[in-house]
Amino acid sequence: MNEKLIALLNEDIEGEHAAIVQYLEHAYGVGEGDIACEIEAIAREEMRHMDWLAETVVRLGGAPSLARGPMRQGNGWVADWLKNDVLAEQEAIALYAAHIAAIEDREIRRLLQRIHSDEVAHQDKFESLVVKAQRQGARDRRGERKDRLAAVLNWGIEHEYTVILQYLFHSYMTGNADIKRELEDQAVNEMQHMGWLAEKLVDKSGTPRMEHAEIDRSPDAARMLRADIAVEREVTEEYARQIEEVKDADVKKLLARVKEHEIYHDEVFADLLQKADN
């Protein structure tokens, strides 16, 4: 029974994952303003859904899926992207309704009904944003820049996306409350980094590439932390090299700030590993 439940919930997780990335891509492309802020607010709610679902999967004895469901991209007019977001919400509403009907567990049904109600509200919000974007004539701010600067920023985006998923996965799977709390906190910080880098790339007439690399799935706390420390040290070295390479002062300053955060993450994880080993 749990295997069937886990499969259904992992399908929901994959849908939430896709929605988060799709909405963030659209928010980055819009740039500053009320439409972007409202899209990001919905993305944060989808992150909360993903977290609830992942914790439920672990409670049932499973592992949360790290796969991403299908996404609807958009180019040109912002209103067209937002219509795709309406369609994404309609699909989510239908999927949650089907899963609610198929699940007998009272607590899980209640959780899915809670998420379903949010998705209905999201659909309504996106429909109103379509009208607002049409009225404003909002257009895609992303550009075609593909030089070394764009490659550097996209490398950072890929890294940050990867460790967000890695730290969240580790936080779900660990039974240590202190490690869980720190992993969640650092994942939030990495989400900030991803946003900063993506927004900077759009400002520089580029297009963020929202893909991730391989994710560590170590089964125990010590191995998780060693993997997390290793990735932090690797990225700190790469950011340091990139800071010396790039000439753009704004990008150089941003990379320096992110690098200092990565050093902090390394030290936090090292302290946790020492405690775990003792």
C-alpha positions as protocol buffer text, in pm:
chain_id: "A"
residue {
  index: 1
  type: MET
  ca { x: 0 y: 0 z: 0 }
}
residue {
  index: 2
  type: ASN
  ca { x: 277 y: 244 z: 92 }
}
residue {
  index: 3
  type: GLU
  ca { x: 450 y: 185 z: -242 }
}
residue {
  index: 4
  type: LYS
  ca { x: 140 y: 299 z: -431 }
}
residue {
  index: 5
  type: LEU
  ca { x: 101 y: 603 z: -205 }
}
residue {
  index: 6
  type: ILE
  ca { x: 467 y: 691 z: -244 }
}
residue {
  index: 7
  type: ALA
  ca { x: 440 y: 667 z: -623 }
}
residue {
  index: 8
  type: LEU
  ca { x: 140 y: 903 z: -626 }
}
residue {
  index: 9
  type: LEU
  ca { x: 308 y: 1152 z: -393 }
}
residue {
  index: 10
  type: ASN
  ca { x: 631 y: 1143 z: -593 }
}
residue {
  index: 11
  type: GLU
  ca { x: 431 y: 1224 z: -904 }
}
residue {
  index: 12
  type: ASP
  ca { x: 297 y: 1527 z: -717 }
}
residue {
  index: 13
  type: ILE
  ca { x: 650 y: 1623 z: -608 }
}
residue {
  index: 14
  type: GLU
  ca { x: 769 y: 1613 z: -969 }
}
residue {
  index: 15
  type: GLY
  ca { x: 482 y: 1842 z: -1067 }
}
residue {
  index: 16
  type: GLU
  ca { x: 564 y: 2088 z: -790 }
}
residue {
  index: 17
  type: HIS
  ca { x: 931 y: 2081 z: -890 }
}
residue {
  index: 18
  type: ALA
  ca { x: 839 y: 2167 z: -1249 }
}
residue {
  index: 19
  type: ALA
  ca { x: 605 y: 2445 z: -1138 }
}
residue {
  index: 20
  type: ILE
  ca { x: 871 y: 2602 z: -916 }
}
residue {
  index: 21
  type: VAL
  ca { x: 1129 y: 2618 z: -1195 }
}
residue {
  index: 22
  type: GLN
  ca { x: 878 y: 2727 z: -1460 }
}
residue {
  index: 23
  type: TYR
  ca { x: 749 y: 3010 z: -1244 }
}
residue {
  index: 24
  type: LEU
  ca { x: 1096 y: 3122 z: -1141 }
}
residue {
  index: 25
  type: GLU
  ca { x: 1207 y: 3131 z: -1505 }
}
residue {
  index: 26
  type: HIS
  ca { x: 907 y: 3349 z: -1584 }
}
residue {
  index: 27
  type: ALA
  ca { x: 969 y: 3577 z: -1286 }
}
residue {
  index: 28
  type: TYR
  ca { x: 1334 y: 3623 z: -1387 }
}
residue {
  index: 29
  type: GLY
  ca { x: 1229 y: 3703 z: -1743 }
}
residue {
  index: 30
  type: VAL
  ca { x: 978 y: 3966 z: -1631 }
}
residue {
  index: 31
  type: GLY
  ca { x: 1235 y: 4149 z: -1419 }
}
residue {
  index: 32
  type: GLU
  ca { x: 1152 y: 4383 z: -1132 }
}
residue {
  index: 33
  type: GLY
  ca { x: 791 y: 4479 z: -1071 }
}
residue {
  index: 34
  type: ASP
  ca { x: 465 y: 4360 z: -924 }
}
residue {
  index: 35
  type: ILE
  ca { x: 408 y: 4077 z: -1175 }
}
residue {
  index: 36
  type: ALA
  ca { x: 747 y: 3920 z: -1097 }
}
residue {
  index: 37
  type: CYS
  ca { x: 686 y: 3952 z: -723 }
}
residue {
  index: 38
  type: GLU
  ca { x: 347 y: 3780 z: -751 }
}
residue {
  index: 39
  type: ILE
  ca { x: 491 y: 3497 z: -961 }
}
residue {
  index: 40
  type: GLU
  ca { x: 772 y: 3446 z: -707 }
}
residue {
  index: 41
  type: ALA
  ca { x: 519 y: 3438 z: -424 }
}
residue {
  index: 42
  type: ILE
  ca { x: 338 y: 3151 z: -597 }
}
residue {
  index: 43
  type: ALA
  ca { x: 669 y: 2971 z: -655 }
}
residue {
  index: 44
  type: ARG
  ca { x: 740 y: 2993 z: -280 }
}
residue {
  index: 45
  type: GLU
  ca { x: 404 y: 2831 z: -207 }
}
residue {
  index: 46
  type: GLU
  ca { x: 489 y: 2551 z: -450 }
}
residue {
  index: 47
  type: MET
  ca { x: 817 y: 2505 z: -262 }
}
residue {
  index: 48
  type: ARG
  ca { x: 619 y: 2460 z: 58 }
}
residue {
  index: 49
  type: HIS
  ca { x: 401 y: 2199 z: -113 }
}
residue {
  index: 50
  type: MET
  ca { x: 708 y: 2011 z: -233 }
}
residue {
  index: 51
  type: ASP
  ca { x: 847 y: 2013 z: 120 }
}
residue {
  index: 52
  type: TRP
  ca { x: 524 y: 1879 z: 273 }
}
residue {
  index: 53
  type: LEU
  ca { x: 500 y: 1604 z: 12 }
}
residue {
  index: 54
  type: ALA
  ca { x: 864 y: 1502 z: 51 }
}
residue {
  index: 55
  type: GLU
  ca { x: 833 y: 1477 z: 429 }
}
residue {
  index: 56
  type: THR
  ca { x: 525 y: 1260 z: 383 }
}
residue {
  index: 57
  type: VAL
  ca { x: 708 y: 1028 z: 143 }
}
residue {
  index: 58
  type: VAL
  ca { x: 990 y: 983 z: 396 }
}
residue {
  index: 59
  type: ARG
  ca { x: 738 y: 915 z: 674 }
}
residue {
  index: 60
  type: LEU
  ca { x: 593 y: 638 z: 456 }
}
residue {
  index: 61
  type: GLY
  ca { x: 938 y: 483 z: 420 }
}
residue {
  index: 62
  type: GLY
  ca { x: 1023 y: 613 z: 75 }
}
residue {
  index: 63
  type: ALA
  ca { x: 1267 y: 858 z: -85 }
}
residue {
  index: 64
  type: PRO
  ca { x: 1141 y: 1179 z: -248 }
}
residue {
  index: 65
  type: SER
  ca { x: 1178 y: 1196 z: -623 }
}
residue {
  index: 66
  type: LEU
  ca { x: 1431 y: 1445 z: -755 }
}
residue {
  index: 67
  type: ALA
  ca { x: 1293 y: 1427 z: -1109 }
}
residue {
  index: 68
  type: ARG
  ca { x: 1125 y: 1729 z: -1264 }
}
residue {
  index: 69
  type: GLY
  ca { x: 795 y: 1702 z: -1445 }
}
residue {
  index: 70
  type: PRO
  ca { x: 730 y: 1862 z: -1786 }
}
residue {
  index: 71
  type: MET
  ca { x: 743 y: 2239 z: -1812 }
}
residue {
  index: 72
  type: ARG
  ca { x: 588 y: 2493 z: -2047 }
}
residue {
  index: 73
  type: GLN
  ca { x: 841 y: 2751 z: -2157 }
}
residue {
  index: 74
  type: GLY
  ca { x: 756 y: 3093 z: -2289 }
}
residue {
  index: 75
  type: ASN
  ca { x: 911 y: 3359 z: -2510 }
}
residue {
  index: 76
  type: GLY
  ca { x: 808 y: 3704 z: -2621 }
}
residue {
  index: 77
  type: TRP
  ca { x: 497 y: 3832 z: -2450 }
}
residue {
  index: 78
  type: VAL
  ca { x: 470 y: 3777 z: -2074 }
}
residue {
  index: 79
  type: ALA
  ca { x: 94 y: 3723 z: -2105 }
}
residue {
  index: 80
  type: ASP
  ca { x: 165 y: 3410 z: -2311 }
}
residue {
  index: 81
  type: TRP
  ca { x: 390 y: 3270 z: -2036 }
}
residue {
  index: 82
  type: LEU
  ca { x: 122 y: 3336 z: -1781 }
}
residue {
  index: 83
  type: LYS
  ca { x: -133 y: 3151 z: -1992 }
}
residue {
  index: 84
  type: ASN
  ca { x: 105 y: 2855 z: -1974 }
}
residue {
  index: 85
  type: ASP
  ca { x: 112 y: 2897 z: -1596 }
}
residue {
  index: 86
  type: VAL
  ca { x: -269 y: 2885 z: -1590 }
}
residue {
  index: 87
  type: LEU
  ca { x: -252 y: 2558 z: -1785 }
}
residue {
  index: 88
  type: ALA
  ca { x: 6 y: 2420 z: -1540 }
}
residue {
  index: 89
  type: GLU
  ca { x: -224 y: 2498 z: -1250 }
}
residue {
  index: 90
  type: GLN
  ca { x: -522 y: 2339 z: -1425 }
}
residue {
  index: 91
  type: GLU
  ca { x: -322 y: 2020 z: -1473 }
}
residue {
  index: 92
  type: ALA
  ca { x: -213 y: 2025 z: -1107 }
}
residue {
  index: 93
  type: ILE
  ca { x: -572 y: 2074 z: -991 }
}
residue {
  index: 94
  type: ALA
  ca { x: -686 y: 1774 z: -1196 }
}
residue {
  index: 95
  type: LEU
  ca { x: -397 y: 1558 z: -1075 }
}
residue {
  index: 96
  type: TYR
  ca { x: -454 y: 1639 z: -707 }
}
residue {
  index: 97
  type: ALA
  ca { x: -828 y: 1574 z: -746 }
}
residue {
  index: 98
  type: ALA
  ca { x: -752 y: 1232 z: -894 }
}
residue {
  index: 99
  type: HIS
  ca { x: -505 y: 1147 z: -618 }
}
residue {
  index: 100
  type: ILE
  ca { x: -745 y: 1261 z: -346 }
}
residue {
  index: 101
  type: ALA
  ca { x: -1007 y: 1027 z: -490 }
}
residue {
  index: 102
  type: ALA
  ca { x: -758 y: 738 z: -506 }
}
residue {
  index: 103
  type: ILE
  ca { x: -616 y: 772 z: -151 }
}
residue {
  index: 104
  type: GLU
  ca { x: -790 y: 645 z: 161 }
}
residue {
  index: 105
  type: ASP
  ca { x: -541 y: 769 z: 424 }
}
residue {
  index: 106
  type: ARG
  ca { x: -722 y: 1053 z: 603 }
}
residue {
  index: 107
  type: GLU
  ca { x: -414 y: 1263 z: 684 }
}
residue {
  index: 108
  type: ILE
  ca { x: -270 y: 1241 z: 335 }
}
residue {
  index: 109
  type: ARG
  ca { x: -607 y: 1321 z: 178 }
}
residue {
  index: 110
  type: ARG
  ca { x: -629 y: 1625 z: 404 }
}
residue {
  index: 111
  type: LEU
  ca { x: -281 y: 1738 z: 294 }
}
residue {
  index: 112
  type: LEU
  ca { x: -364 y: 1698 z: -74 }
}
residue {
  index: 113
  type: GLN
  ca { x: -693 y: 1884 z: -28 }
}
residue {
  index: 114
  type: ARG
  ca { x: -497 y: 2169 z: 133 }
}
residue {
  index: 115
  type: ILE
  ca { x: -257 y: 2181 z: -162 }
}
residue {
  index: 116
  type: HIS
  ca { x: -546 y: 2150 z: -409 }
}
residue {
  index: 117
  type: SER
  ca { x: -707 y: 2462 z: -262 }
}
residue {
  index: 118
  type: ASP
  ca { x: -380 y: 2654 z: -311 }
}
residue {
  index: 119
  type: GLU
  ca { x: -360 y: 2546 z: -674 }
}
residue {
  index: 120
  type: VAL
  ca { x: -714 y: 2675 z: -736 }
}
residue {
  index: 121
  type: ALA
  ca { x: -608 y: 3009 z: -589 }
}
residue {
  index: 122
  type: HIS
  ca { x: -293 y: 3008 z: -803 }
}
residue {
  index: 123
  type: GLN
  ca { x: -498 y: 2951 z: -1117 }
}
residue {
  index: 124
  type: ASP
  ca { x: -715 y: 3251 z: -1031 }
}
residue {
  index: 125
  type: LYS
  ca { x: -409 y: 3465 z: -961 }
}
residue {
  index: 126
  type: PHE
  ca { x: -240 y: 3371 z: -1289 }
}
residue {
  index: 127
  type: GLU
  ca { x: -558 y: 3449 z: -1481 }
}
residue {
  index: 128
  type: SER
  ca { x: -560 y: 3796 z: -1329 }
}
residue {
  index: 129
  type: LEU
  ca { x: -189 y: 3837 z: -1408 }
}
residue {
  index: 130
  type: VAL
  ca { x: -257 y: 3752 z: -1773 }
}
residue {
  index: 131
  type: VAL
  ca { x: -491 y: 4051 z: -1790 }
}
residue {
  index: 132
  type: LYS
  ca { x: -239 y: 4273 z: -1611 }
}
residue {
  index: 133
  type: ALA
  ca { x: 47 y: 4167 z: -1842 }
}
residue {
  index: 134
  type: GLN
  ca { x: -169 y: 4228 z: -2150 }
}
residue {
  index: 135
  type: ARG
  ca { x: -259 y: 4574 z: -2023 }
}
residue {
  index: 136
  type: GLN
  ca { x: 106 y: 4657 z: -1954 }
}
residue {
  index: 137
  type: GLY
  ca { x: 234 y: 4504 z: -2278 }
}
residue {
  index: 138
  type: ALA
  ca { x: 501 y: 4324 z: -2074 }
}
residue {
  index: 139
  type: ARG
  ca { x: 770 y: 4150 z: -2278 }
}
residue {
  index: 140
  type: ASP
  ca { x: 1049 y: 3901 z: -2213 }
}
residue {
  index: 141
  type: ARG
  ca { x: 1362 y: 4076 z: -2083 }
}
residue {
  index: 142
  type: ARG
  ca { x: 1589 y: 3780 z: -2151 }
}
residue {
  index: 143
  type: GLY
  ca { x: 1844 y: 3813 z: -2430 }
}
residue {
  index: 144
  type: GLU
  ca { x: 2066 y: 3600 z: -2653 }
}
residue {
  index: 145
  type: ARG
  ca { x: 2398 y: 3670 z: -2484 }
}
residue {
  index: 146
  type: LYS
  ca { x: 2618 y: 3359 z: -2507 }
}
residue {
  index: 147
  type: ASP
  ca { x: 2967 y: 3484 z: -2429 }
}
residue {
  index: 148
  type: ARG
  ca { x: 3199 y: 3380 z: -2145 }
}
residue {
  index: 149
  type: LEU
  ca { x: 3019 y: 3603 z: -1893 }
}
residue {
  index: 150
  type: ALA
  ca { x: 2690 y: 3429 z: -1969 }
}
residue {
  index: 151
  type: ALA
  ca { x: 2863 y: 3091 z: -1936 }
}
residue {
  index: 152
  type: VAL
  ca { x: 3005 y: 3186 z: -1594 }
}
residue {
  index: 153
  type: LEU
  ca { x: 2667 y: 3296 z: -1463 }
}
residue {
  index: 154
  type: ASN
  ca { x: 2492 y: 2990 z: -1604 }
}
residue {
  index: 155
  type: TRP
  ca { x: 2755 y: 2766 z: -1446 }
}
residue {
  index: 156
  type: GLY
  ca { x: 2670 y: 2926 z: -1111 }
}
residue {
  index: 157
  type: ILE
  ca { x: 2296 y: 2881 z: -1169 }
}
residue {
  index: 158
  type: GLU
  ca { x: 2345 y: 2512 z: -1246 }
}
residue {
  index: 159
  type: HIS
  ca { x: 2556 y: 2465 z: -935 }
}
residue {
  index: 160
  type: GLU
  ca { x: 2310 y: 2645 z: -709 }
}
residue {
  index: 161
  type: TYR
  ca { x: 2015 y: 2451 z: -850 }
}
residue {
  index: 162
  type: THR
  ca { x: 2205 y: 2125 z: -794 }
}
residue {
  index: 163
  type: VAL
  ca { x: 2291 y: 2193 z: -431 }
}
residue {
  index: 164
  type: ILE
  ca { x: 1942 y: 2321 z: -353 }
}
residue {
  index: 165
  type: LEU
  ca { x: 1808 y: 1978 z: -449 }
}
residue {
  index: 166
  type: GLN
  ca { x: 2098 y: 1797 z: -280 }
}
residue {
  index: 167
  type: TYR
  ca { x: 2064 y: 1979 z: 52 }
}
residue {
  index: 168
  type: LEU
  ca { x: 1686 y: 1942 z: 52 }
}
residue {
  index: 169
  type: PHE
  ca { x: 1713 y: 1570 z: -23 }
}
residue {
  index: 170
  type: HIS
  ca { x: 1968 y: 1524 z: 254 }
}
residue {
  index: 171
  type: SER
  ca { x: 1749 y: 1724 z: 493 }
}
residue {
  index: 172
  type: TYR
  ca { x: 1452 y: 1496 z: 419 }
}
residue {
  index: 173
  type: MET
  ca { x: 1652 y: 1176 z: 462 }
}
residue {
  index: 174
  type: THR
  ca { x: 1850 y: 1255 z: 777 }
}
residue {
  index: 175
  type: GLY
  ca { x: 1713 y: 1173 z: 1120 }
}
residue {
  index: 176
  type: ASN
  ca { x: 1938 y: 1428 z: 1292 }
}
residue {
  index: 177
  type: ALA
  ca { x: 1737 y: 1741 z: 1379 }
}
residue {
  index: 178
  type: ASP
  ca { x: 2041 y: 1974 z: 1390 }
}
residue {
  index: 179
  type: ILE
  ca { x: 2169 y: 1857 z: 1053 }
}
residue {
  index: 180
  type: LYS
  ca { x: 1821 y: 1880 z: 904 }
}
residue {
  index: 181
  type: ARG
  ca { x: 1778 y: 2239 z: 1023 }
}
residue {
  index: 182
  type: GLU
  ca { x: 2115 y: 2352 z: 888 }
}
residue {
  index: 183
  type: LEU
  ca { x: 2065 y: 2180 z: 552 }
}
residue {
  index: 184
  type: GLU
  ca { x: 1727 y: 2347 z: 511 }
}
residue {
  index: 185
  type: ASP
  ca { x: 1876 y: 2685 z: 605 }
}
residue {
  index: 186
  type: GLN
  ca { x: 2165 y: 2653 z: 360 }
}
residue {
  index: 187
  type: ALA
  ca { x: 1928 y: 2534 z: 84 }
}
residue {
  index: 188
  type: VAL
  ca { x: 1731 y: 2857 z: 131 }
}
residue {
  index: 189
  type: ASN
  ca { x: 2054 y: 3055 z: 100 }
}
residue {
  index: 190
  type: GLU
  ca { x: 2143 y: 2867 z: -220 }
}
residue {
  index: 191
  type: MET
  ca { x: 1799 y: 2956 z: -357 }
}
residue {
  index: 192
  type: GLN
  ca { x: 1890 y: 3321 z: -300 }
}
residue {
  index: 193
  type: HIS
  ca { x: 2215 y: 3268 z: -489 }
}
residue {
  index: 194
  type: MET
  ca { x: 2034 y: 3109 z: -783 }
}
residue {
  index: 195
  type: GLY
  ca { x: 1797 y: 3404 z: -799 }
}
residue {
  index: 196
  type: TRP
  ca { x: 2076 y: 3662 z: -777 }
}
residue {
  index: 197
  type: LEU
  ca { x: 2275 y: 3494 z: -1054 }
}
residue {
  index: 198
  type: ALA
  ca { x: 1972 y: 3448 z: -1281 }
}
residue {
  index: 199
  type: GLU
  ca { x: 1855 y: 3805 z: -1234 }
}
residue {
  index: 200
  type: LYS
  ca { x: 2207 y: 3934 z: -1302 }
}
residue {
  index: 201
  type: LEU
  ca { x: 2225 y: 3730 z: -1621 }
}
residue {
  index: 202
  type: VAL
  ca { x: 1893 y: 3873 z: -1741 }
}
residue {
  index: 203
  type: ASP
  ca { x: 2021 y: 4222 z: -1657 }
}
residue {
  index: 204
  type: LYS
  ca { x: 2322 y: 4146 z: -1878 }
}
residue {
  index: 205
  type: SER
  ca { x: 2096 y: 4040 z: -2171 }
}
residue {
  index: 206
  type: GLY
  ca { x: 2134 y: 3666 z: -2115 }
}
residue {
  index: 207
  type: THR
  ca { x: 1896 y: 3376 z: -2052 }
}
residue {
  index: 208
  type: PRO
  ca { x: 1927 y: 3161 z: -1738 }
}
residue {
  index: 209
  type: ARG
  ca { x: 1973 y: 2789 z: -1805 }
}
residue {
  index: 210
  type: MET
  ca { x: 1774 y: 2616 z: -1532 }
}
residue {
  index: 211
  type: GLU
  ca { x: 1932 y: 2271 z: -1529 }
}
residue {
  index: 212
  type: HIS
  ca { x: 2114 y: 2081 z: -1259 }
}
residue {
  index: 213
  type: ALA
  ca { x: 2404 y: 1837 z: -1241 }
}
residue {
  index: 214
  type: GLU
  ca { x: 2420 y: 1498 z: -1065 }
}
residue {
  index: 215
  type: ILE
  ca { x: 2287 y: 1500 z: -707 }
}
residue {
  index: 216
  type: ASP
  ca { x: 2441 y: 1306 z: -419 }
}
residue {
  index: 217
  type: ARG
  ca { x: 2201 y: 1061 z: -253 }
}
residue {
  index: 218
  type: SER
  ca { x: 2418 y: 940 z: 35 }
}
residue {
  index: 219
  type: PRO
  ca { x: 2217 y: 735 z: 286 }
}
residue {
  index: 220
  type: ASP
  ca { x: 2369 y: 845 z: 619 }
}
residue {
  index: 221
  type: ALA
  ca { x: 2448 y: 1176 z: 789 }
}
residue {
  index: 222
  type: ALA
  ca { x: 2828 y: 1155 z: 780 }
}
residue {
  index: 223
  type: ARG
  ca { x: 2843 y: 1065 z: 410 }
}
residue {
  index: 224
  type: MET
  ca { x: 2587 y: 1334 z: 329 }
}
residue {
  index: 225
  type: LEU
  ca { x: 2794 y: 1598 z: 504 }
}
residue {
  index: 226
  type: ARG
  ca { x: 3119 y: 1485 z: 341 }
}
residue {
  index: 227
  type: ALA
  ca { x: 2952 y: 1513 z: 1 }
}
residue {
  index: 228
  type: ASP
  ca { x: 2817 y: 1858 z: 89 }
}
residue {
  index: 229
  type: ILE
  ca { x: 3155 y: 1979 z: 213 }
}
residue {
  index: 230
  type: ALA
  ca { x: 3324 y: 1849 z: -102 }
}
residue {
  index: 231
  type: VAL
  ca { x: 3084 y: 2036 z: -330 }
}
residue {
  index: 232
  type: GLU
  ca { x: 3122 y: 2356 z: -128 }
}
residue {
  index: 233
  type: ARG
  ca { x: 3501 y: 2344 z: -152 }
}
residue {
  index: 234
  type: GLU
  ca { x: 3490 y: 2271 z: -523 }
}
residue {
  index: 235
  type: VAL
  ca { x: 3256 y: 2561 z: -594 }
}
residue {
  index: 236
  type: THR
  ca { x: 3449 y: 2801 z: -371 }
}
residue {
  index: 237
  type: GLU
  ca { x: 3760 y: 2734 z: -578 }
}
residue {
  index: 238
  type: GLU
  ca { x: 3568 y: 2784 z: -902 }
}
residue {
  index: 239
  type: TYR
  ca { x: 3406 y: 3107 z: -787 }
}
residue {
  index: 240
  type: ALA
  ca { x: 3749 y: 3235 z: -678 }
}
residue {
  index: 241
  type: ARG
  ca { x: 3887 y: 3158 z: -1024 }
}
residue {
  index: 242
  type: GLN
  ca { x: 3591 y: 3323 z: -1195 }
}
residue {
  index: 243
  type: ILE
  ca { x: 3626 y: 3637 z: -983 }
}
residue {
  index: 244
  type: GLU
  ca { x: 3977 y: 3678 z: -1118 }
}
residue {
  index: 245
  type: GLU
  ca { x: 3863 y: 3606 z: -1472 }
}
residue {
  index: 246
  type: VAL
  ca { x: 3557 y: 3827 z: -1520 }
}
residue {
  index: 247
  type: LYS
  ca { x: 3597 y: 4197 z: -1593 }
}
residue {
  index: 248
  type: ASP
  ca { x: 3241 y: 4311 z: -1521 }
}
residue {
  index: 249
  type: ALA
  ca { x: 3248 y: 4485 z: -1182 }
}
residue {
  index: 250
  type: ASP
  ca { x: 2886 y: 4399 z: -1093 }
}
residue {
  index: 251
  type: VAL
  ca { x: 2934 y: 4031 z: -1166 }
}
residue {
  index: 252
  type: LYS
  ca { x: 3267 y: 4024 z: -986 }
}
residue {
  index: 253
  type: LYS
  ca { x: 3106 y: 4173 z: -674 }
}
residue {
  index: 254
  type: LEU
  ca { x: 2816 y: 3925 z: -688 }
}
residue {
  index: 255
  type: LEU
  ca { x: 3046 y: 3624 z: -727 }
}
residue {
  index: 256
  type: ALA
  ca { x: 3255 y: 3744 z: -433 }
}
residue {
  index: 257
  type: ARG
  ca { x: 2946 y: 3765 z: -212 }
}
residue {
  index: 258
  type: VAL
  ca { x: 2828 y: 3418 z: -312 }
}
residue {
  index: 259
  type: LYS
  ca { x: 3179 y: 3275 z: -257 }
}
residue {
  index: 260
  type: GLU
  ca { x: 3185 y: 3405 z: 101 }
}
residue {
  index: 261
  type: HIS
  ca { x: 2852 y: 3235 z: 167 }
}
residue {
  index: 262
  type: GLU
  ca { x: 2988 y: 2907 z: 31 }
}
residue {
  index: 263
  type: ILE
  ca { x: 3282 y: 2927 z: 270 }
}
residue {
  index: 264
  type: TYR
  ca { x: 3034 y: 2974 z: 554 }
}
residue {
  index: 265
  type: HIS
  ca { x: 2837 y: 2666 z: 440 }
}
residue {
  index: 266
  type: ASP
  ca { x: 3159 y: 2463 z: 432 }
}
residue {
  index: 267
  type: GLU
  ca { x: 3242 y: 2561 z: 791 }
}
residue {
  index: 268
  type: VAL
  ca { x: 2889 y: 2489 z: 916 }
}
residue {
  index: 269
  type: PHE
  ca { x: 2888 y: 2144 z: 754 }
}
residue {
  index: 270
  type: ALA
  ca { x: 3238 y: 2070 z: 886 }
}
residue {
  index: 271
  type: ASP
  ca { x: 3124 y: 2144 z: 1242 }
}
residue {
  index: 272
  type: LEU
  ca { x: 2821 y: 1918 z: 1197 }
}
residue {
  index: 273
  type: LEU
  ca { x: 3040 y: 1640 z: 1057 }
}
residue {
  index: 274
  type: GLN
  ca { x: 3272 y: 1661 z: 1356 }
}
residue {
  index: 275
  type: LYS
  ca { x: 2973 y: 1617 z: 1588 }
}
residue {
  index: 276
  type: ALA
  ca { x: 2836 y: 1332 z: 1378 }
}
residue {
  index: 277
  type: ASP
  ca { x: 3169 y: 1149 z: 1387 }
}
residue {
  index: 278
  type: ASN
  ca { x: 3202 y: 1182 z: 1766 }
}
